[in-house]
Amino acid sequence: MSKIFAFHGGIHPPENKKQSTRAPIRLAPIPEQLTIPIQQHIGAPAKPCVHVGEQVLKGQMIAQAQGRISVSIHASSSGTITDISPQAVPHPSGLEAPCISIKTDGQDQWVPHQGLADYHTLPQLELIDYIRNHGIAGMGGAGFPTDVKLHLGDDHIVNTLIINAAECEPYITADDMLIRERAEQVVGGIEIINYLLNPTHILIGIEDNKAHAIRVLEDALRHTELNIDIVVVPTKYPSGGEKQLVRLLTGVEVPSGRIPADVGIVCQNIGTVAAINQAVHHGTPLISRIVTVTGGAVGKPQNLEALIGTPINDLLEAAQVNHKTLSRLVMGGPMMGFTIEDDAIPIIKTSNCIIAAVKEEMPPAPPSQACIRCGLCEQACPAELLPQQLFWFSKSREFEKAKHHNLFDCIECGACSYVCPSNIPLVQYYRFAKNEIRAEEAEQRKSDQARQRFEARQARLEQAILDKEIRRKERAEQAAKTQAAKKASSENAAKTPEDNIKQLKTAAAITRTKLKKALSALEAAKADSSDSIAQLDLQHKQAEHAAEEAQKALELAQSGSQLPTTSAAPDIKQLKTQAAVARTKLKKAQQALKIAEEKGHDGADTLRATVVQLEEKSAAAQLAFTNAETDTSSSGSPLPALKESTDKALGTLKKAEAALETALANNSPAAEKMKAGVEKLKTKYTEALAAQKAAESLSTKTTSAPEATKAPVESAEQQPTARTPADLKALKQNVSIMRTKLKKAETLLASAEIDSEQASELQQEIVRLTQLHKDAKKQLDAEEEEKIKAAADQGIDLKKLKIDAALARAAVTKLERSIKKAQEAEPAELNALQNELLAAQQQATQFNNTLSQFE
């Protein structure tokens, strides 16, 4: 026989249990309306998985568990979902909570279900999930999800399993009657829990006022092979409390703020054990429970097996309540229960008792008086707290002190209020203090989260400012290096070739070292998946470019010191390689820019500028290769060579024109340079064609031109000798109008239906507008070329003039800003700045007047 220990405090209120044990458990009638709350347990509420108007069957899941601590909800009977909204639920606050309402059809038709043939063949985790999905939660206390207690993790080793059958509170006999009539379900549930937890010892704690239940339980345990001990404890309230029962049966004290599992003990209520048995062996979810309906106003006190969601008034009518004598309606026991005003609220998984009391049975509480410091509350407290101190802290709202006095160890059993001679509602004060502390902690958590977000934002802003400053310094350093390089190049002009070569060797070695460092940093960032990969890739490409430039300069200097000073023909193979390298670098930079824009890196602007530079370099390299190839092909060749040179020049011209069209379509900054290259190629093609004509004339002695002289590009002889100058502004406006119309037509085509008549007409219009736009552009280009030639005849470089005019206007703007700042901060410099502004304005006016002659 197991040893019985003791716990501090406790009381002996009148039991009032015999009234409801005279009749067997009876099924409660099926109500017309079921109201099922989606949260009948501690943890996250379940998520509804049905909708209004849907037909459901008994046992069908209507709300699915959400999160680690949650259980599913099932329909208690068949019927139709009529509402999913907040309604009154059993709670001391009297507030509403989300519920699912079912209008029953009276057929009570089950969803297809069956239990497990042999749960021993199922892995433990799958069996625990099976119990979770059948909605099993604690039925004797706060409704803690049972699957959480059955899956404590590897850090908890269960030595003892305690089955709580004490049922210490007065009036309640639901567990007592369950053991009397369904002991085999209790034993079956214990065997399932034993399989999951594998404890070394199993104890059933039951008070000595349940002699009948003890005998039935002893008979049922004779058929099991488990090591189960029935421990009969003295009748004392609250021996059914979890920590108090652990102390009674094992002598182990659960530390403050901890749970029994931390000391190797798991407790399960007797009703929960029976529900596990029904779920595993029969596939029945938790949709009903035994409820004690008793009290002086009830004609037939008894225990009813009621469906979850049944209104309380249906149970009262089944027990023949006398509304005339009914004074107070309590859900739960007289010690820990709470008064309810609405008898339409539903039964939930933790509802074990309904007391319909008359006035003499539960008279109104007398008015509270001042505390006389008798100390009876401390002597009765089973949690060994200081109820008097907690009362004063709660009343004066000193919640921090109450928390430090272990307020949350209070189980709200009501023993202190029961023995208080001053009739102080101590438990109500404790509940108030707990709710206030929880609210403060929730607000503190929100505040901490807001502070963390603010600090993170500040850190991002500060980092952005720091990065901007670093980039500014890098630009300044680069400008200084460029200036120093220019200065060094001017100084190198006076040096001997040997000195220059030595200095270039040093520069090349330095750039190679920087390239290695940049490559190492890039590889390390890729290995760590860092966010700075795009920026480091850009730095690596810049270092690679610098190393190549330094090596080229060194090789050029070395070749210049060894070869004669006479100019040599360009190396076509080298120029072709350089053009290919430039295209490759451009593609890599475009890919890096795309990645940086997708990930939102800070280096996107720098990469964008690099892409523009590489586009210009690629176009220049291609142009240099084309020019060299054309020059080489056309120098001193006989007629076959001239024909080949003409064909190559024509092919090169077509490629350049195609590249120019692509650049114009993409609005590339390199388009302007490419235009000049195309014009130059046209000239070269014309010259090659003329040379071919001359050679053919000499060889054939005829005046007829061969068919090969027909060219797609008009020669200089085919142009009219005299032309009327066109309005350049009007030509630009015409090109812009054609482009706008073309884009508008393309937009309309995109929104039109495919294969429709409108789409066909728009396609024809787009073809027409495209040709008009090309013609207008060609005319504008020709006119601009004429302007450039006309300016060149006067000794004016029109392109350089435009650049100088733009620079002059920028200088004027900059000086105007400087004058504005000087007026506010440094008046002494005002006169000098005004003189500079006057000179800059005159220069800008001069440039603009010259430029206007050709516009």
Beta strands, then each sheet from edge to edge (+ up, - down):
strand 1: 26-27
strand 2: 33-37
strand 3: 47-48
strand 4: 55-56
strand 5: 61-64
strand 6: 73-74
strand 7: 79-88
strand 8: 96-104
strand 9: 160-164
strand 10: 201-207
strand 11: 228-233
strand 12: 265-269
strand 13: 288-294
strand 14: 302-307
strand 15: 328-331
strand 16: 338-339
strand 17: 353-357
sheet 1: 1+ 14+ 13- 17- 15+ 16-
sheet 2: 2+ 8- 7+ 4-
sheet 3: 3+ 5- 6+
sheet 4: 11+ 10+ 9+ 12+
end
